[in-house]
């Protein structure tokens, strides 16, 4: 099963002013495409050919670093595009809202810890809401790592590699994270993943 670059679920300019057309063009067409191309080349002739993307990510972690880096980033980005939508943010579906309150005390605290994880991830990486042992937790990972390789299931992730925000925010990563949480998150997709994770 080779990797393929998914279409964006919205137009390149649909997330403005919070994420520019230029950022999406570079991020999707150049960066994500590179993970797909490199991942496919690195997959050839390995034991992971024909496996699902999740199996490749989990199986190559700690064993085949180059393949893992590209497969992990491919996995992360497939979801990243769906974790955003035009006019995102806003109200959170009931089941997710309850899980955030149960896990963090309040929705605001959950958002704050998530954004803080992104702001404090040194260098390149991601911040996550993930389901671990039935509870929603915040995690942060370096580079292309994700909660799958740490015994959890990601339900929301934000890319804090500089290419994700530098065109629009320069070095103001906290401003990017605030804009992401307040105006871009597709909470319906988060709910879909949450429901699948707790089954």
N, C-alpha and C positions, 0 to 999 in steps of 0.2 A: 504494500500500500504506500504509494509515494505521496509526498506532501504537495499540496497545491495551495496557492495564494487565494484566499476567499475574497469575493467582492466586498467592498464596504457596504454596510446596510443603509447608507444614506449618501447624499451628495458630498463632494469634497468641501463645499462651503457651508454645510448644514450645521456645523458646530460653532460657527463664529458667533460672537467675538471671543469665545472662551478657548477655542482651538482653531487656528487659521487653516485656510485652504492649503497654504504652502507647507505647514507642518504635516497635515494629513497626506499630502502628495509625497513628501519625502519619507515620512514614517511608514506609510503603507507600501508605496510603489518601490521604494529603494531598500529600506531597512528590512521590512518583513519579507520582501522578495528575496533578499540575500540569505535570510535564515532558511527559506524554502529551498533555494538553489543549492546552498552549501549542505543543508541537511540531506537532501536527496543524494548528492554525491557521496557523502559520508556513510549513508545507509547501505549503499551497494556492497554486496558481498559480506555483510555482517549477519549475525544471528537474529537481528531485529527486523530484517526484511519481511514484509507481509504482516507485521504485527500492528496493532492499533497505536495511535499516537501516544496515548496514555501509557501503554506497555513499553514503548520505545523510551519515553521520558523516565519512567521508573527503572527500567532495566539498564539503561546506559549510565545512570547516575553513579558516579564513583568508579565506573569501569571504562567508559569511553567518553572522555571529557569533551572532545571536539563535537562528537555527535550529540551528546547531551546538551551542550550550549545551544546548538541550533534547533534541536527538537524542542527543548524547553521554551525557547523564545517563540518558536512557531505556535506551540500550545498556548502560551501566555497571550500572544497577539490575536489569535483566533477569537479568544474571549474578550480581550481588551476592546476590540471594535464594537462588540455587542454590549459591553458594559457601559457604553455611552450612547446617548441619543439626543436629537435636538429637543430643546426644552426639558432637559433631564433634571435630576434633583427632585425637589418637591416631595409629595407625600409617599410614604413607604407602605407597601402592602402589610396587612395586619400580622401575618405569621412572622415576617422578618422583623417587624417592629417589636413584637413580643420577644423574639429571640435576642434582639439587641438590648432590650431592657433587662431581660434575664441575665445576659452575659456581662453587661457593663453598668447597669443601674439606670441608664437613660440613653435615648437615641443620641442626644448631643454629646454625651461622654464617649459613645462608640465612634461617632464621627471624628471627635477630637483625637482619640487614641489612634485611629486609622491614619489621619492626616499627620499626626506626630511621628508615626512609624515611617511614613514616607519622607518627612523632613529630616529625620535623623539617620536614614539609611546612608551610610558613607559611600560615596562613589555611585556606581551604577547599581540598579536593582529595582525591587518592587515592594509595595506595601499591600497587605492582604486582609480581607475578612475571610476566615476559613472555618469550616466545621470540624472540630476535633472532639472525639468522645461525646458527640451529641450537642456540644455547646459551640456558640460562635466566639471565636478568638481573633485577636489581631496578631499578625505575623509580619516580619519583613525578611526579605531574602536578598543576597547579593546576585548580581549578574542575571542569569536566566533561570535561577532556581525558583521553585514554587512550592506551595504546601504539599503537593502530591508526594514529594520525596521526604517529607517530614511528618508523614502519618496523618495528614489532614486533607480536606477537600476544599479547594478555593471556591468562594461564591462571589467575591469582588476583588479585583486587583487594580492597582494604578501603577503605571510605568513611570519610574523616576530616573530613567536614563536621560541624559541631557537632550538627546534628539527628540524626546517627547514634548519638551517645553521651551527649549532655548530660543527658538525663533520668536516665540510670543512673549516669553517672560524673562528672557536673559537668565540671570542667576537667582531670580526670585522664586525658588521652588515652593516655598509655603503659599505664595499667591496662586500658583498653578494648582496646588492641592486643594485650596479653598474653592477655587473655581470649579474644579472637578467634582468635589462633593456636593456643592450647592447648585450647580447648573448643568452637569453632564451625566451624572449616574442614571443608568436605566435600571431602576429598582425592580421592575417587573422581571427582567432577566435574572437579577440577583435572587428573586423569589423562586424562579424556576429551578435554579441551581440548588438553592437551599432545600426545596422540597425533595429534589433527587438525592441530596446528600444525607437527609435524615431518614430515608426509606429503609 
